[in-house]
Amino acid sequence: MCAISKDMRIDKKDIKPITDILGYAVLDSQKLEYSIAYMMLLADNEFDLTDKQQDEKIDDYMLNLSKKTLGGLISQLKKLIEVNDRFAERLEEALDARNYLIHRFINQEGEKFLTIKGREEALQIVKEKREILYQCYFFLDPFIQKLMELRGFSHGAITKELLEKYERGDK
């Protein structure tokens, strides 16, 4: 439990390395959430991803998924597709890392902010948890590629299309 009183001051520059990595961890968590949502879209045969008339329905589906927590997305993914134990373990490990950083880190590590050694220890914890999230994001990539292939999408063609769109300045 964190026992930092109001009169104790922590210089923001002293904890900036910690908050920077925390910020990256939040971004990694959001990328992971989007990847899981995208996997769900690819695995859901309800959608014809080549039919432009379904774009709004697909957008609504993805918007709805974007409101789910990482834990909720993982649960829904497991209901939609059968995953092996190792796959489920990687997702649960990432969920535990994310939940620790978002819900428990300050309460359990906040006092460490008061000393240089403590800040170094807290920074190491944040880096370790962030690495779990970061690696899980890349762990999902081959599965996404396979789902895309099964749905008839070429990763190279999509990348080329996105690059062309970007170069034209399309939104």
C-alpha atoms as a printed R data frame, in Angstrom:
    type eleno elety resid chain resno       x       y       z
1   ATOM     1    CA   MET     A     1   0.000   0.000   0.000
2   ATOM     2    CA   CYS     A     2   1.322   3.413  -0.949
3   ATOM     3    CA   ALA     A     3   1.773   5.764   1.991
4   ATOM     4    CA   ILE     A     4   2.823   8.974   0.293
5   ATOM     5    CA   SER     A     5   1.286  11.928   2.068
6   ATOM     6    CA   LYS     A     6   0.147  15.157   0.418
7   ATOM     7    CA   ASP     A     7   3.066  17.116   1.829
8   ATOM     8    CA   MET     A     8   5.672  14.819   0.238
9   ATOM     9    CA   ARG     A     9   6.742  16.260  -3.084
10  ATOM    10    CA   ILE     A    10   7.970  14.215  -6.001
11  ATOM    11    CA   ASP     A    11   9.703  16.115  -8.764
12  ATOM    12    CA   LYS     A    12   8.102  15.218 -12.084
13  ATOM    13    CA   LYS     A    13  11.483  15.097 -13.806
14  ATOM    14    CA   ASP     A    14  12.586  12.372 -11.368
15  ATOM    15    CA   ILE     A    15   9.726  10.068 -12.353
16  ATOM    16    CA   LYS     A    16   9.623  10.996 -16.055
17  ATOM    17    CA   PRO     A    17  11.456   7.802 -17.141
18  ATOM    18    CA   ILE     A    18   8.789   5.783 -15.314
19  ATOM    19    CA   THR     A    19   5.853   7.751 -16.712
20  ATOM    20    CA   ASP     A    20   7.324   7.623 -20.226
21  ATOM    21    CA   ILE     A    21   7.464   3.815 -20.166
22  ATOM    22    CA   LEU     A    22   4.002   3.680 -18.576
23  ATOM    23    CA   GLY     A    23   2.742   5.732 -21.514
24  ATOM    24    CA   TYR     A    24   4.324   3.317 -23.974
25  ATOM    25    CA   ALA     A    25   2.772   0.408 -22.069
26  ATOM    26    CA   VAL     A    26  -0.674   2.007 -22.417
27  ATOM    27    CA   LEU     A    27  -0.105   2.381 -26.174
28  ATOM    28    CA   ASP     A    28   1.066  -1.237 -26.401
29  ATOM    29    CA   SER     A    29  -2.031  -2.329 -24.518
30  ATOM    30    CA   GLN     A    30  -4.256  -0.429 -26.941
31  ATOM    31    CA   LYS     A    31  -2.425  -1.943 -29.932
32  ATOM    32    CA   LEU     A    32  -2.965  -5.357 -28.387
33  ATOM    33    CA   GLU     A    33  -6.661  -4.625 -27.882
34  ATOM    34    CA   TYR     A    34  -6.992  -3.531 -31.504
35  ATOM    35    CA   SER     A    35  -5.158  -6.641 -32.722
36  ATOM    36    CA   ILE     A    36  -7.518  -8.893 -30.785
37  ATOM    37    CA   ALA     A    37 -10.535  -6.991 -32.122
38  ATOM    38    CA   TYR     A    38  -9.150  -7.300 -35.662
39  ATOM    39    CA   MET     A    39  -8.651 -11.036 -35.153
40  ATOM    40    CA   MET     A    40 -12.266 -11.289 -34.052
41  ATOM    41    CA   LEU     A    41 -13.414  -9.418 -37.147
42  ATOM    42    CA   LEU     A    42 -11.374 -11.711 -39.388
43  ATOM    43    CA   ALA     A    43 -12.648 -14.818 -37.598
44  ATOM    44    CA   ASP     A    44 -16.304 -13.776 -37.701
45  ATOM    45    CA   ASN     A    45 -17.764 -15.179 -40.913
46  ATOM    46    CA   GLU     A    46 -20.828 -12.957 -40.491
47  ATOM    47    CA   PHE     A    47 -18.935 -10.253 -42.359
48  ATOM    48    CA   ASP     A    48 -18.063 -10.160 -46.030
49  ATOM    49    CA   LEU     A    49 -14.977  -8.010 -45.754
50  ATOM    50    CA   THR     A    50 -14.891  -7.384 -49.509
51  ATOM    51    CA   ASP     A    51 -18.443  -5.987 -49.637
52  ATOM    52    CA   LYS     A    52 -18.268  -2.182 -49.424
53  ATOM    53    CA   GLN     A    53 -21.940  -2.143 -48.388
54  ATOM    54    CA   GLN     A    54 -20.908  -3.807 -45.119
55  ATOM    55    CA   ASP     A    55 -18.361  -1.103 -44.258
56  ATOM    56    CA   GLU     A    56 -20.707   0.665 -41.839
57  ATOM    57    CA   LYS     A    57 -21.632  -2.623 -40.150
58  ATOM    58    CA   ILE     A    58 -17.936  -3.470 -39.824
59  ATOM    59    CA   ASP     A    59 -17.162  -0.003 -38.465
60  ATOM    60    CA   ASP     A    60 -19.942  -0.395 -35.878
61  ATOM    61    CA   TYR     A    61 -18.606  -3.824 -34.908
62  ATOM    62    CA   MET     A    62 -15.081  -2.471 -34.431
63  ATOM    63    CA   LEU     A    63 -16.374   0.588 -32.563
64  ATOM    64    CA   ASN     A    64 -18.282  -1.682 -30.197
65  ATOM    65    CA   LEU     A    65 -15.173  -3.798 -29.624
66  ATOM    66    CA   SER     A    66 -13.090  -0.669 -28.995
67  ATOM    67    CA   LYS     A    67 -15.213  -0.044 -25.895
68  ATOM    68    CA   LYS     A    68 -14.319  -3.427 -24.387
69  ATOM    69    CA   THR     A    69 -11.583  -4.003 -21.860
70  ATOM    70    CA   LEU     A    70  -8.605  -6.171 -22.721
71  ATOM    71    CA   GLY     A    71 -10.010  -8.898 -20.476
72  ATOM    72    CA   GLY     A    72 -13.401  -8.661 -22.171
73  ATOM    73    CA   LEU     A    73 -11.814  -8.892 -25.613
74  ATOM    74    CA   ILE     A    74  -9.781 -11.928 -24.609
75  ATOM    75    CA   SER     A    75 -12.904 -13.648 -23.272
76  ATOM    76    CA   GLN     A    76 -14.850 -12.894 -26.457
77  ATOM    77    CA   LEU     A    77 -11.970 -14.064 -28.652
78  ATOM    78    CA   LYS     A    78 -11.846 -17.392 -26.797
79  ATOM    79    CA   LYS     A    79 -15.575 -17.836 -27.432
80  ATOM    80    CA   LEU     A    80 -15.200 -17.030 -31.123
81  ATOM    81    CA   ILE     A    81 -12.180 -19.197 -31.898
82  ATOM    82    CA   GLU     A    82 -10.606 -22.164 -30.199
83  ATOM    83    CA   VAL     A    83  -7.201 -21.258 -28.807
84  ATOM    84    CA   ASN     A    84  -4.604 -23.611 -27.380
85  ATOM    85    CA   ASP     A    85  -3.300 -23.349 -23.827
86  ATOM    86    CA   ARG     A    86  -0.070 -21.562 -24.822
87  ATOM    87    CA   PHE     A    87  -1.996 -18.933 -26.781
88  ATOM    88    CA   ALA     A    88  -4.392 -18.378 -23.865
89  ATOM    89    CA   GLU     A    89  -1.453 -18.170 -21.432
90  ATOM    90    CA   ARG     A    90   0.242 -15.446 -23.504
91  ATOM    91    CA   LEU     A    91  -2.944 -13.395 -23.548
92  ATOM    92    CA   GLU     A    92  -3.507 -13.879 -19.807
93  ATOM    93    CA   GLU     A    93   0.109 -12.911 -19.090
94  ATOM    94    CA   ALA     A    94  -0.384  -9.701 -21.080
95  ATOM    95    CA   LEU     A    95  -3.674  -9.036 -19.290
96  ATOM    96    CA   ASP     A    96  -2.004  -9.506 -15.901
97  ATOM    97    CA   ALA     A    97   0.818  -7.119 -16.889
98  ATOM    98    CA   ARG     A    98  -1.639  -4.511 -18.143
99  ATOM    99    CA   ASN     A    99  -3.863  -4.775 -15.081
100 ATOM   100    CA   TYR     A   100  -0.879  -4.508 -12.758
101 ATOM   101    CA   LEU     A   101   0.312  -1.304 -14.439
102 ATOM   102    CA   ILE     A   102  -3.133   0.274 -14.687
103 ATOM   103    CA   HIS     A   103  -4.696  -0.813 -11.400
104 ATOM   104    CA   ARG     A   104  -2.001  -1.769  -8.880
105 ATOM   105    CA   PHE     A   105   1.346  -0.204  -9.790
106 ATOM   106    CA   ILE     A   106   1.016   3.073  -7.868
107 ATOM   107    CA   ASN     A   107  -0.478   1.411  -4.784
108 ATOM   108    CA   GLN     A   108   2.233  -1.234  -4.641
109 ATOM   109    CA   GLU     A   109   5.247   0.699  -5.918
110 ATOM   110    CA   GLY     A   110   4.433   4.365  -5.210
111 ATOM   111    CA   GLU     A   111   6.715   4.666  -2.183
112 ATOM   112    CA   LYS     A   112   9.638   3.733  -4.404
113 ATOM   113    CA   PHE     A   113   9.241   7.081  -6.140
114 ATOM   114    CA   LEU     A   114  10.790   8.746  -3.068
115 ATOM   115    CA   THR     A   115  14.344   7.434  -3.572
116 ATOM   116    CA   ILE     A   116  16.685   7.067  -6.518
117 ATOM   117    CA   LYS     A   117  17.116   3.341  -5.863
118 ATOM   118    CA   GLY     A   118  13.359   2.929  -5.495
119 ATOM   119    CA   ARG     A   119  12.694   4.772  -8.759
120 ATOM   120    CA   GLU     A   120  15.207   2.510 -10.508
121 ATOM   121    CA   GLU     A   121  13.384  -0.549  -9.134
122 ATOM   122    CA   ALA     A   122   9.988   0.844 -10.143
123 ATOM   123    CA   LEU     A   123  11.306   1.646 -13.616
124 ATOM   124    CA   GLN     A   124  12.543  -1.935 -13.995
125 ATOM   125    CA   ILE     A   125   9.118  -3.288 -13.025
126 ATOM   126    CA   VAL     A   126   7.397  -1.018 -15.554
127 ATOM   127    CA   LYS     A   127   9.861  -2.047 -18.271
128 ATOM   128    CA   GLU     A   128   9.273  -5.748 -17.553
129 ATOM   129    CA   LYS     A   129   5.486  -5.391 -17.661
130 ATOM   130    CA   ARG     A   130   5.636  -3.252 -20.786
131 ATOM   131    CA   GLU     A   131   7.858  -5.845 -22.497
132 ATOM   132    CA   ILE     A   132   5.212  -8.513 -21.863
133 ATOM   133    CA   LEU     A   133   2.585  -6.340 -23.591
134 ATOM   134    CA   TYR     A   134   4.940  -5.448 -26.436
135 ATOM   135    CA   GLN     A   135   5.906  -9.068 -27.089
136 ATOM   136    CA   CYS     A   136   2.292 -10.271 -26.968
137 ATOM   137    CA   TYR     A   137   1.394  -7.771 -29.673
138 ATOM   138    CA   PHE     A   138   4.034  -9.335 -31.949
139 ATOM   139    CA   PHE     A   139   3.059 -12.831 -30.843
140 ATOM   140    CA   LEU     A   140  -0.400 -12.243 -32.375
141 ATOM   141    CA   ASP     A   141   0.914 -11.128 -35.762
142 ATOM   142    CA   PRO     A   142   1.362 -14.595 -37.368
143 ATOM   143    CA   PHE     A   143  -2.163 -15.525 -36.275
144 ATOM   144    CA   ILE     A   144  -3.541 -12.336 -37.805
145 ATOM   145    CA   GLN     A   145  -1.605 -13.035 -41.006
146 ATOM   146    CA   LYS     A   146  -3.072 -16.546 -41.164
147 ATOM   147    CA   LEU     A   147  -6.616 -15.282 -40.569
148 ATOM   148    CA   MET     A   148  -6.117 -12.694 -43.308
149 ATOM   149    CA   GLU     A   149  -4.880 -15.403 -45.653
150 ATOM   150    CA   LEU     A   150  -7.871 -17.607 -44.824
151 ATOM   151    CA   ARG     A   151 -10.182 -14.679 -45.617
152 ATOM   152    CA   GLY     A   152  -8.415 -14.162 -48.955
153 ATOM   153    CA   PHE     A   153  -6.365 -11.094 -48.077
154 ATOM   154    CA   SER     A   154  -2.749 -10.691 -49.047
155 ATOM   155    CA   HIS     A   155  -0.699  -8.850 -46.438
156 ATOM   156    CA   GLY     A   156   1.478  -7.417 -49.209
157 ATOM   157    CA   ALA     A   157  -1.525  -6.131 -51.175
158 ATOM   158    CA   ILE     A   158  -3.016  -4.467 -48.106
159 ATOM   159    CA   THR     A   159   0.310  -2.873 -47.212
160 ATOM   160    CA   LYS     A   160   0.686  -1.619 -50.781
161 ATOM   161    CA   GLU     A   161  -2.868  -0.214 -50.765
162 ATOM   162    CA   LEU     A   162  -2.270   1.578 -47.455
163 ATOM   163    CA   LEU     A   163   1.013   3.049 -48.667
164 ATOM   164    CA   GLU     A   164  -0.626   4.299 -51.855
165 ATOM   165    CA   LYS     A   165  -3.487   5.789 -49.865
166 ATOM   166    CA   TYR     A   166  -1.016   7.475 -47.520
167 ATOM   167    CA   GLU     A   167   1.023   8.878 -50.386
168 ATOM   168    CA   ARG     A   168  -2.154  10.316 -51.968
169 ATOM   169    CA   GLY     A   169  -3.079  11.894 -48.643
170 ATOM   170    CA   ASP     A   170  -6.430  10.065 -48.343
171 ATOM   171    CA   LYS     A   171  -8.020   9.785 -44.935
